[in-house]
Amino acid sequence: MRHPGLPVLGADTVVVLDGRILGKPRGDAEARGMLAALSGRVHQVFTGVAVARDGRIRDAVDVSAVTFGRLTDAEIADYVATGEPADKAGAYAIQGRASRYVERLEGSYSGVVGLPVAVAHRLLIS
């Protein structure tokens, strides 16, 4: 170990709609399908965070609810064509071009981005 005693932090995010996990799309067609499913709906974003230090692991999950406005087929096609959805859970990046589709956010913006800062801070100082 190059830096003993220092913490190692990891996080990952999934989008959940109607109990179904929407991970990263495997192509443009799947991205379009995910975005069409999210259109006009509320979904949950779960971001798990873990901190390992000195042989001990602490973890937590941050949950937020995101409401998308209704998307037209043209909006979905245009967004997918940007390439932004390709490596994003649920096929969107709230911090990017998809921000225009978000009508409501209940929870943590940074958690939806992929690292809930308050949760990470709490785990790092404990």
N, C-alpha and C positions, 0 to 999 in steps of 0.2 A: 504494500500500500504506500503510495507516494506521499500522502498527507494524512497520517493517522490523527484521529480526533476531530477532523473536520466532517461536517454533515454532508450526506449525499441526498439530494432531493429529486423525486420523480413525480410525474403527473400524467394522467391521460383522461380523455374526455369521450363520452358517448352521448348521442341524442336518442331520446326515447319518445316514441309516438304510439299511443294506444298499447303500451306494454311491449312494443317491438323495438329492438335496438337498431338504430341506424348508424352504422360505422362509417368508414370512408368509402365512397363509391368506387366501384371497380371499372368505371368507364362513364362516358357521357350519358348513355341511356339510363344507367342506374342513377346518376346525379339528377337527371330530369325527373325521374320517377320519385325520388326522395323529395325534391322541391315541390312537385305537384301535390304530394301527400301532405306536406307541411303547410301548403297554401291555405290561408284563412283559418288556421288551427293553432291551438296551444300545444306545446310540447315541452318536455323536460330535458334539461341538460345536466348530466352527472359528471363531475370531475373528481376523480380520486387523486389524493396527494399522499405521498409517503416520504418520510425522512428517516434515514438510517444514520446512526451515529454510535460509535463505541459498542457495536454488537446489539444495539437495541433499535427496533423499528416502531415508529409512531405513524399512524395514518388517520385519514379522515376523508369524508366524501362531502362535496359541496353540491347542492341541488338548486337549480334555478328553473323558472318557468318562462318561456319565451312565446309570445304571440306574434305570428306572421300575419300580414295583410294578405288579401287575395292576390295571387300572381297570375298574370296572363301567360298563355303559352309562349308569346313573344318575349316577355320578360324572362321567363325561365330559359329559353333558348339563348337569349343574349347573355345572360349571366353565366351559363355553362360554357359558352364560347370564350369567356375571359380566361378560363382555366383555373380560376380561383377555387371552385368546388372540389377539384381533383383530390386533394389530400386533407379534406376537412370532414370531421364527423358530421353527419347529417347533410353534407354537401353544401355547407355555407360557412362563411367567416363573418361573424358579427362586427368585427373590427375593420372589415373591408367593404366591398361594394354591396354586400347583402344587408348592411345596416339600414338601407332605405326600406327594406321590407319588414323590419321589426316595429310593430305597433306598441308592444308593451314588454317590459322585462321585470319580472319579480325575482329578486335574488341578486346575485353577484355578476356584474359585467365581466370582471376579470376571470371569474369562474367559467363563463361561457367562452371567453377567449381561449382558455386552456390552463390557466394557473390562478386559482383563487388566492389573491395576495394575502388577505387577512387570515385565511386558513393556513397557508404556508408559513406565515409569520408566527402564528400560534404554535405550530408544530416545531418550528426552529428554535423558539425560545424555551420550550418546555423540556 
